[in-house]
């Protein structure tokens, strides 16, 4: 039987911004990361520069449950940040169990 405390959601993927914009986009996202990490139900939240692709940003979020994710979701990228994204692939994964690595 799965422990309900170990279930949750992962949101993971990448964003692509114009050449030369990646590092500033990540820096500009610091307040969103702080707010997410302080939000109820957030277990982890990261926006990071890809170490190989200078236009790619990695997105990772882990939440305890759907209501917590949805409550925070309104705090996504600002309109200004959204217009800087030229491509994206981000998926939501429902986690039924968690085991040590």
Secondary structure, 3 states (H helix, E strand, C coil): CCCHHHCEEEEEEEEEECCCCHHHHHHHCHHHHHHHHHCCCEEEEEEEECCCCCCEEEEEEEECCHHHHHHHHCCCCCHHHHHHEEEEEEEEEEECCCCCC
